Amino acid sequence: MRTHYPRTAHLPWSPGVSSDDVRAGGLSGLTGREVVVTEKLDGENTTLYADGLHARSLESAHHPSRAWVKGLQGRIGAAIPPGWRVCGENLFARHSLAYTELDSWFYAFSVWDGEHCLDWDRTVRFTRRLGVPVPKVLWRGTFDERALRALRLDLAQQEGYVVRTVEGFGREEFGRRVAKWVRPGHVQTDTHWMHASVVENGLGPAAALWAVRGGAAPDVPALLTALGVDREPTAAVEEAVADVSARLGVLGRPAEARLAGVVATLLHDTPRSWLGPHLVGPLGMRWARRVADLAGLHTRPHRPYPDEARGSGLVRLTAAADLGVLHAVAGAVAGGLGGAEGAEAREQTAWSALYAEDAGLLGEAPLEPLRTEVREALDGAGVHGDAADRCWAEAREAYAAGKITGAAEAVAATWRWRDGDFPRLIHLAGTSGSGKSTFAAALPGVGAYISLDDLRTARGSRTDQRANGDILREGLDRLDTALAGGGTVVWDATSLNRHQRSPVHAVARRRDALVTHAVALVDGAELLRRNATRAYPVPAGVFSSQLHRFDPPYPGQAHRTWYIGAGGAVDDTAGTLHGDEA
């Protein structure tokens, strides 16, 4: 059923109200409620469905400015549930404002399940999975007329703002829950845009990313620009990117997973130590580190693997990557390899994918049903925090090893760790200057702090690397003693690669500790800036070597992982029972 979008009332202080506009009768529907204020965009109100679209009028005819959004609907319509609709602004054609840096020609501002408008946070999550941006958020909080009146817009570039309640509401409440402020003299053209020549609004660099999220064919040069990567794409890379885009289209993955697969293929030959931190800016920590992990793991399916161990290996690999996307990336890259190497890689990738499919591991989150049942059981038993994460990690490993086959067995197998009576190890990993020590110093409840730099200082020189073997042995002895006493212990060292992390893990296993990797991912330019201002700057050669050797741990190589950004906070997690990762 087609439904036109309701008319939005003007706030009492909106200067752009005209004689035929609707004015808000009062603010009782907003007062006392949490609201979100978003930029009002100057486009054509458009509603998308699973099987079509229309402008504000249900009988809207064809217009050249609607061709692009029709193509978008064709790409994402299958992901809109029957009976749902996505309402937004078609910005392809210039109206009164000339946009030059849009992320997309369509922004969604509400999603409706029948006659119910979804809450704002669910709206953002849903549209993000579709591959559609939302308007810029200008303010959020409990409704405050003074705060809204104090908002300052660039009236040469912004039409106004829309305020709505964060919580969802029924269609009958729309007039009380949504209102707008529009700049004075908004329409500044003599000819209505529908009757003038179509002039496209301008797209910014991020539009290339949103295009891939929305299912469009990747524009490789534009993607590289958007990602801040200065390189010329080869024909082979362009072919691989087109290949993986087609494979991901068949998989039907949501927007961010599609983009991750495309970017991982585009940059598959780039070191993870550079790739993850560099992509935090354009992609955010959550997807930057996933792209880096896909790029680092994409050769795994190319290699022969003993069939008797393949099942457990693939289950463990689900902790680090979406196996459907990983095999798509592996297959696309293998397609460009020549000779016997290429033939072997393609054969092994196909065999690995078949095995994963047979094991039910190619779905978007194959272990999520198991995780959900374990979480519900532990929540019901009052098991939270570290104990819950430990139980989930052990259940996941038991499942991979074939010791359990389902949720009931997984829940039964967690009794040993439910009381939380085990030591904790927080194992820092990252280059010098990445903020590891500052982060660890702020952690609550730490019983012992073992810093290899501190041990060197106690021997006479923090920068003296000649006795590293003795320093490491002393540190490991202290770690063993601290873990034996229980509580939380921090291991502070660069721990650049798996070889350096291995002896620390051996001690933790011996003491049955919960191991948390705290991985600092900070862009190289920022690291260089910090190093120049440190009390003990790392020599240029040593610093360059660290950057080259840094191989961040993958999810699953510890019970859980925290990812620390340049701001010093945990910006993403993996392996946690109550985290947002699958």
Legacy VTK file of the C-alpha trace (Angstrom):
# vtk DataFile Version 3.0
C-alpha trace
ASCII
DATASET POLYDATA
POINTS 582 float
0.000 0.000 0.000
1.328 3.439 -0.955
1.244 6.182 1.677
2.090 9.839 1.209
4.380 11.500 3.708
2.544 13.811 6.158
3.059 17.558 6.022
5.517 18.726 8.686
4.355 21.619 10.848
6.517 24.710 11.359
7.833 25.471 14.834
6.390 28.686 16.301
9.698 30.521 15.723
10.224 29.289 12.136
10.617 32.386 9.915
10.070 30.523 6.679
6.399 29.725 7.196
4.097 30.782 4.358
0.353 31.193 4.105
-0.271 27.635 2.945
2.067 25.980 5.472
1.022 24.092 8.604
1.943 25.616 11.963
2.520 23.516 15.075
-0.446 23.839 17.396
1.774 23.363 20.437
4.910 21.625 21.663
3.376 19.159 24.110
4.412 16.186 21.965
8.053 17.258 22.220
8.249 18.723 25.728
10.028 16.461 28.212
11.049 13.959 25.540
14.444 13.182 24.058
14.606 14.674 20.579
17.056 14.668 17.701
17.521 17.707 15.455
18.703 17.055 11.910
19.499 19.316 9.005
16.530 19.929 6.705
17.680 19.247 3.173
16.462 21.055 0.072
15.249 18.283 -2.191
12.158 16.334 -3.192
10.346 14.297 -0.546
10.532 10.688 -1.759
9.346 7.368 -0.348
10.966 4.028 -1.218
9.280 0.625 -0.937
10.365 -2.918 -1.667
8.691 -2.686 -5.069
8.777 0.959 -6.095
8.796 4.590 -5.034
6.960 7.871 -5.349
7.481 11.541 -4.561
5.174 13.308 -2.128
2.274 12.791 -4.534
1.315 9.128 -4.963
0.711 9.857 -8.657
4.099 11.512 -9.241
5.050 11.118 -12.897
8.472 10.519 -14.373
10.963 13.355 -14.200
14.654 13.232 -15.183
15.632 14.126 -11.625
14.029 10.895 -10.398
15.987 8.491 -12.601
18.910 8.093 -10.189
16.779 7.427 -7.118
14.798 4.861 -9.115
18.069 3.060 -9.737
18.851 3.184 -6.015
15.469 1.693 -5.188
16.130 -1.089 -7.688
19.379 -1.968 -5.917
18.201 -1.817 -2.290
14.462 -2.505 -2.587
14.848 -6.221 -1.853
16.217 -5.334 1.596
13.119 -3.277 2.534
10.615 -5.598 4.263
7.095 -5.840 2.804
4.873 -3.194 4.362
7.831 -0.975 5.243
8.798 2.308 3.622
11.853 4.537 3.729
11.171 8.257 3.529
13.825 10.748 2.580
15.039 13.521 0.340
15.928 13.092 -3.335
18.729 15.624 -3.851
19.747 14.816 -7.403
18.428 18.086 -8.837
19.331 21.502 -7.530
16.349 23.344 -6.080
17.004 26.610 -4.213
20.291 25.562 -2.632
23.323 24.370 -4.573
24.960 21.458 -2.728
28.563 20.615 -3.598
29.641 18.001 -1.016
26.757 15.553 -0.650
27.434 12.006 0.541
24.616 10.760 -1.668
21.746 12.049 -3.768
19.316 10.415 -1.331
19.191 10.887 2.440
16.690 8.959 4.562
15.040 10.705 7.511
12.433 8.165 8.659
11.527 4.498 8.291
7.990 3.220 8.734
6.721 -0.231 9.600
3.183 0.163 8.384
1.761 3.088 10.344
4.561 3.175 12.913
7.654 5.366 12.565
10.733 3.590 13.920
12.736 5.195 16.723
15.701 7.264 15.542
18.475 4.873 16.554
16.785 1.939 14.862
16.202 4.142 11.823
19.918 4.905 11.582
20.859 1.232 11.952
18.361 0.137 9.316
19.264 2.770 6.742
22.969 2.111 7.331
22.412 -1.554 6.474
20.594 -0.451 3.326
23.480 1.812 2.322
21.675 5.142 2.703
22.922 8.074 4.821
20.790 10.164 7.159
20.922 13.967 7.444
23.507 15.555 9.704
22.540 15.555 13.397
22.756 19.121 14.727
21.633 18.519 18.321
20.271 15.758 20.552
18.910 15.851 24.077
15.785 16.449 26.116
13.690 19.029 24.269
14.912 22.515 25.103
13.364 25.397 23.191
16.199 27.720 24.156
18.806 25.309 22.789
16.929 24.986 19.499
16.454 28.715 19.166
20.202 29.133 19.745
21.158 26.851 16.847
23.118 28.780 14.230
22.928 27.642 10.619
24.728 28.780 7.508
21.633 30.102 5.776
23.452 30.298 2.441
24.020 26.542 2.587
21.341 25.136 4.910
17.582 25.247 4.511
16.719 24.678 8.137
16.284 21.860 10.631
13.795 19.192 11.654
13.153 18.127 15.238
11.582 14.768 16.086
11.304 12.577 19.147
13.991 9.911 19.406
11.385 7.312 20.331
9.109 6.015 17.609
5.466 6.986 17.197
2.311 6.199 15.283
1.260 8.097 12.181
-1.586 9.719 14.086
1.009 11.359 16.385
3.167 12.758 13.574
1.908 16.312 13.950
2.891 16.369 17.623
6.214 14.517 17.346
7.831 16.210 14.325
8.288 19.901 13.482
10.608 22.043 11.382
12.359 25.384 11.219
12.897 26.866 7.752
15.031 29.870 6.831
13.242 33.050 5.711
12.721 33.504 1.986
13.633 29.899 1.293
12.491 29.737 -2.359
14.778 32.128 -4.213
14.231 31.139 -7.860
11.749 32.550 -10.358
11.154 29.198 -12.079
10.074 26.087 -10.214
12.828 23.470 -10.369
10.425 20.941 -11.965
10.083 23.202 -15.017
13.740 24.148 -15.375
16.680 22.223 -16.774
17.979 19.642 -14.330
21.214 20.756 -12.682
22.870 18.046 -10.609
23.907 18.785 -7.050
27.561 18.080 -6.333
28.857 14.981 -4.557
31.757 14.924 -2.088
34.511 12.294 -1.847
32.533 10.120 0.594
29.852 9.603 -2.068
32.016 6.884 -3.641
31.796 4.931 -0.368
28.042 5.398 -0.075
27.581 4.334 -3.690
29.207 0.975 -2.936
27.166 0.653 0.246
24.071 1.250 -1.855
24.970 -1.521 -4.294
26.356 0.571 -7.179
29.311 -0.583 -9.238
32.538 0.614 -7.549
34.321 3.618 -9.041
37.883 2.573 -8.183
39.675 5.934 -8.660
36.960 7.708 -6.654
37.187 5.062 -3.916
40.930 5.550 -3.601
40.414 9.299 -3.281
37.719 8.820 -0.643
40.001 6.485 1.317
42.965 8.838 1.112
45.112 6.323 -0.760
47.490 7.810 -3.307
48.007 5.134 -5.934
47.059 4.397 -9.512
44.843 1.317 -9.821
46.002 -1.422 -12.156
43.704 -3.152 -14.606
44.009 -6.341 -12.537
42.859 -4.549 -9.381
39.922 -2.968 -11.194
38.894 -6.403 -12.481
39.190 -7.921 -9.002
37.076 -5.137 -7.497
34.378 -5.616 -10.139
34.515 -9.374 -9.496
34.145 -9.079 -5.723
31.319 -6.557 -6.126
29.399 -9.097 -8.199
30.113 -11.889 -5.697
28.941 -9.744 -2.780
25.809 -8.844 -4.714
24.963 -12.539 -4.954
25.642 -12.970 -1.231
23.227 -10.138 -0.427
25.311 -8.726 2.405
24.289 -5.431 4.070
25.900 -2.178 3.047
28.944 -2.020 5.338
29.914 -5.624 4.648
29.718 -4.943 0.898
31.961 -1.927 1.272
34.387 -3.862 3.491
34.745 -6.606 0.882
35.294 -4.136 -1.940
37.871 -2.080 -0.018
39.693 -5.193 1.225
39.996 -6.387 -2.374
41.097 -2.973 -3.587
43.832 -2.800 -0.913
44.515 -6.519 -0.411
48.274 -6.062 -0.826
48.531 -3.315 1.820
50.044 -4.107 5.259
47.428 -4.378 8.015
49.533 -2.264 10.355
49.027 0.686 7.999
45.635 -0.190 6.614
43.585 -0.458 9.805
44.680 2.829 11.428
44.566 4.730 8.115
40.978 3.679 7.378
39.625 4.737 10.781
39.040 8.239 9.418
36.862 7.349 6.402
35.302 4.146 7.770
35.393 4.336 11.574
37.196 1.852 13.817
34.603 -0.913 13.554
34.902 -1.308 9.796
38.490 -0.126 9.404
39.824 -3.017 11.444
37.470 -5.463 9.710
38.749 -4.372 6.295
42.326 -4.781 7.517
41.534 -8.258 8.850
39.913 -9.292 5.561
42.958 -8.053 3.650
45.296 -9.899 5.985
43.334 -13.160 5.901
42.361 -13.281 2.225
45.164 -15.720 1.325
44.091 -18.289 3.942
41.500 -19.909 1.648
44.165 -20.060 -1.120
46.204 -22.620 0.826
45.751 -26.379 1.159
44.366 -27.380 4.531
43.925 -30.857 6.065
40.301 -31.822 5.603
40.102 -33.351 9.078
40.988 -29.974 10.626
39.167 -27.742 8.156
35.890 -27.580 10.075
37.413 -26.412 13.351
39.696 -24.011 11.487
36.782 -22.383 9.698
34.747 -22.061 12.899
37.676 -20.334 14.596
38.071 -18.084 11.578
34.506 -16.787 12.045
35.791 -14.868 15.074
38.019 -12.812 12.770
35.986 -12.427 9.572
32.677 -12.886 7.808
33.493 -16.089 5.912
31.143 -15.262 3.060
32.873 -11.944 2.454
36.327 -13.459 3.060
35.794 -16.144 0.408
34.441 -13.518 -1.994
37.612 -11.455 -1.525
39.828 -14.542 -1.783
38.095 -15.675 -4.963
38.289 -12.264 -6.597
41.999 -11.874 -5.840
42.756 -15.459 -6.909
41.035 -14.753 -10.222
43.843 -12.349 -11.102
46.672 -14.742 -10.262
48.334 -16.519 -13.157
49.935 -19.903 -13.715
49.937 -22.827 -11.322
49.756 -20.511 -8.296
46.514 -18.976 -9.522
44.973 -22.320 -10.424
45.809 -23.723 -6.991
44.460 -20.642 -5.213
41.182 -20.757 -7.127
40.729 -24.484 -6.523
41.470 -24.247 -2.803
39.208 -21.209 -2.369
36.319 -22.976 -4.092
36.832 -26.063 -1.945
37.035 -24.003 1.257
33.831 -22.148 0.341
32.003 -25.417 -0.347
33.120 -26.808 2.988
32.083 -23.615 4.811
28.697 -23.652 3.083
28.128 -27.292 4.017
28.988 -26.427 7.630
26.547 -23.504 7.617
29.308 -20.928 8.072
28.794 -18.676 5.046
25.889 -16.747 6.535
26.241 -13.230 7.880
26.638 -14.325 11.526
26.686 -18.131 11.710
27.457 -18.346 15.446
24.931 -15.690 16.456
22.153 -18.183 17.388
24.608 -19.972 19.682
25.793 -16.663 21.139
22.239 -15.457 21.725
21.249 -18.560 23.661
24.416 -18.488 25.750
23.829 -14.803 26.489
20.215 -15.350 27.516
21.166 -18.262 29.779
23.979 -16.340 31.466
21.857 -13.202 31.830
19.209 -15.315 33.530
21.835 -16.712 35.886
23.150 -13.241 36.712
26.517 -13.814 34.998
27.898 -10.612 33.488
31.084 -8.772 32.600
34.381 -10.664 32.538
32.771 -13.939 33.580
30.230 -13.782 30.760
32.921 -12.983 28.185
35.055 -15.874 29.446
32.125 -18.289 29.258
31.360 -17.231 25.681
34.997 -17.578 24.615
35.251 -21.059 26.089
31.927 -22.110 24.571
33.053 -20.833 21.182
36.308 -22.816 21.393
34.513 -25.965 22.544
32.172 -25.634 19.571
35.088 -25.227 17.179
36.822 -28.267 18.659
33.671 -30.360 18.204
33.231 -30.918 21.936
29.745 -29.410 21.896
27.172 -29.163 19.132
24.565 -26.721 20.373
23.497 -24.078 22.835
22.369 -26.400 25.640
25.758 -28.094 25.733
27.485 -24.720 25.465
25.609 -23.393 28.466
26.360 -26.542 30.468
30.058 -26.283 29.607
30.439 -22.792 31.102
29.955 -23.604 34.775
33.666 -23.573 35.544
34.056 -19.852 34.785
30.715 -18.422 35.886
31.895 -17.247 39.292
34.671 -15.152 37.712
37.281 -16.808 39.942
40.169 -16.561 37.506
42.953 -14.041 36.903
42.745 -11.453 34.128
45.483 -10.424 31.737
45.192 -7.256 29.669
47.820 -7.632 26.969
48.647 -4.329 25.251
49.767 -4.320 21.618
50.810 -1.364 19.508
53.729 0.729 18.387
55.523 3.241 20.573
53.462 6.383 21.093
50.125 4.734 20.285
48.722 5.504 23.734
48.876 2.018 25.252
50.445 3.061 28.543
48.132 6.052 28.970
45.125 3.829 28.342
46.313 1.171 30.789
47.100 3.718 33.491
43.436 4.720 33.564
42.098 1.164 33.911
40.371 0.490 37.241
41.195 -2.447 39.492
44.648 -3.289 38.132
46.621 -5.300 40.687
49.933 -5.546 38.858
51.441 -3.552 36.017
54.388 -5.066 34.158
56.148 -2.674 31.787
59.262 -3.767 29.940
60.286 -0.100 29.641
60.074 0.215 33.428
62.224 -2.882 33.860
64.852 -1.398 31.531
64.760 1.859 33.485
65.337 -0.040 36.716
68.445 -1.556 35.143
69.803 1.863 34.281
68.426 2.948 30.877
64.932 2.866 29.411
66.374 2.919 25.884
69.023 0.210 26.371
67.927 -2.758 24.238
71.032 -4.922 24.841
69.542 -6.957 27.675
66.148 -7.569 26.099
66.315 -11.321 26.684
66.917 -10.886 30.406
64.259 -8.167 30.589
61.694 -10.433 28.959
62.469 -13.338 31.282
62.165 -11.093 34.320
58.878 -9.727 33.030
57.464 -13.185 32.391
58.471 -14.322 35.885
56.687 -11.323 37.373
53.651 -12.020 35.184
53.495 -15.626 36.352
53.661 -14.578 40.005
51.047 -11.856 39.562
48.578 -14.115 37.766
49.060 -16.837 40.343
47.873 -14.336 42.943
44.679 -13.575 40.997
43.273 -10.176 40.055
44.017 -8.111 36.945
47.485 -7.809 35.455
48.563 -5.484 32.624
51.390 -6.444 30.272
52.792 -3.271 28.723
55.082 -3.832 25.751
54.832 -3.200 22.034
54.017 -6.913 21.392
54.289 -6.192 17.687
53.680 -9.684 16.344
52.459 -13.115 17.290
55.984 -14.319 18.050
56.397 -11.597 20.691
52.943 -12.233 22.129
53.364 -16.019 22.307
55.385 -16.350 25.568
52.972 -14.011 27.350
50.046 -16.171 26.249
51.830 -19.313 27.424
52.037 -17.924 30.961
48.390 -16.841 30.832
47.289 -20.308 29.742
49.252 -21.916 32.532
47.456 -19.682 35.044
44.035 -20.072 33.364
43.713 -16.312 32.853
41.130 -14.430 30.831
43.202 -12.779 28.094
42.156 -9.458 26.622
44.118 -7.995 23.737
44.088 -4.180 23.936
45.192 -3.163 20.446
46.104 0.462 19.762
45.419 1.457 16.155
46.703 4.970 15.457
47.578 6.406 12.050
51.278 6.701 11.218
51.208 10.478 10.749
49.783 10.924 14.247
52.363 8.509 15.665
55.196 10.528 14.107
53.761 13.733 15.549
53.535 12.204 19.014
57.015 10.708 18.832
58.522 14.126 18.184
57.127 15.415 21.497
57.849 12.388 23.713
60.187 12.606 26.684
61.997 9.582 25.222
61.495 9.781 21.437
62.058 6.569 19.536
64.908 6.854 16.999
63.620 7.191 13.434
65.079 3.866 12.326
63.619 1.974 15.267
60.243 3.650 14.833
60.167 2.788 11.120
61.031 -0.811 11.960
58.170 -0.987 14.471
55.685 0.257 11.904
56.963 -2.315 9.416
56.886 -5.242 11.860
53.571 -4.473 13.566
51.112 -7.280 12.859
48.059 -6.627 15.056
46.426 -9.680 16.621
43.333 -11.030 14.942
40.079 -11.484 16.845
40.030 -14.966 18.348
43.723 -14.982 19.233
42.674 -13.935 22.741
39.408 -14.479 24.576
38.351 -10.980 23.583
39.834 -7.883 21.955
39.557 -4.158 22.601
40.497 -1.670 19.871
41.883 1.635 21.117
41.708 4.652 18.817
43.712 7.859 18.691
41.465 9.367 21.364
42.534 6.740 23.882
39.110 5.082 24.222
37.907 1.591 23.300
36.252 2.260 19.949
35.391 -1.347 19.062
35.426 -4.821 20.576
35.499 -8.427 19.438
34.689 -11.578 21.365
32.505 -9.955 24.009
29.207 -11.619 24.826
27.249 -8.374 25.038
29.147 -6.412 22.401
27.578 -5.400 19.089
29.686 -7.627 16.884
28.321 -10.892 15.552
LINES 1 583
582 0 1 2 3 4 5 6 7 8 9 10 11 12 13 14 15 16 17 18 19 20 21 22 23 24 25 26 27 28 29 30 31 32 33 34 35 36 37 38 39 40 41 42 43 44 45 46 47 48 49 50 51 52 53 54 55 56 57 58 59 60 61 62 63 64 65 66 67 68 69 70 71 72 73 74 75 76 77 78 79 80 81 82 83 84 85 86 87 88 89 90 91 92 93 94 95 96 97 98 99 100 101 102 103 104 105 106 107 108 109 110 111 112 113 114 115 116 117 118 119 120 121 122 123 124 125 126 127 128 129 130 131 132 133 134 135 136 137 138 139 140 141 142 143 144 145 146 147 148 149 150 151 152 153 154 155 156 157 158 159 160 161 162 163 164 165 166 167 168 169 170 171 172 173 174 175 176 177 178 179 180 181 182 183 184 185 186 187 188 189 190 191 192 193 194 195 196 197 198 199 200 201 202 203 204 205 206 207 208 209 210 211 212 213 214 215 216 217 218 219 220 221 222 223 224 225 226 227 228 229 230 231 232 233 234 235 236 237 238 239 240 241 242 243 244 245 246 247 248 249 250 251 252 253 254 255 256 257 258 259 260 261 262 263 264 265 266 267 268 269 270 271 272 273 274 275 276 277 278 279 280 281 282 283 284 285 286 287 288 289 290 291 292 293 294 295 296 297 298 299 300 301 302 303 304 305 306 307 308 309 310 311 312 313 314 315 316 317 318 319 320 321 322 323 324 325 326 327 328 329 330 331 332 333 334 335 336 337 338 339 340 341 342 343 344 345 346 347 348 349 350 351 352 353 354 355 356 357 358 359 360 361 362 363 364 365 366 367 368 369 370 371 372 373 374 375 376 377 378 379 380 381 382 383 384 385 386 387 388 389 390 391 392 393 394 395 396 397 398 399 400 401 402 403 404 405 406 407 408 409 410 411 412 413 414 415 416 417 418 419 420 421 422 423 424 425 426 427 428 429 430 431 432 433 434 435 436 437 438 439 440 441 442 443 444 445 446 447 448 449 450 451 452 453 454 455 456 457 458 459 460 461 462 463 464 465 466 467 468 469 470 471 472 473 474 475 476 477 478 479 480 481 482 483 484 485 486 487 488 489 490 491 492 493 494 495 496 497 498 499 500 501 502 503 504 505 506 507 508 509 510 511 512 513 514 515 516 517 518 519 520 521 522 523 524 525 526 527 528 529 530 531 532 533 534 535 536 537 538 539 540 541 542 543 544 545 546 547 548 549 550 551 552 553 554 555 556 557 558 559 560 561 562 563 564 565 566 567 568 569 570 571 572 573 574 575 576 577 578 579 580 581
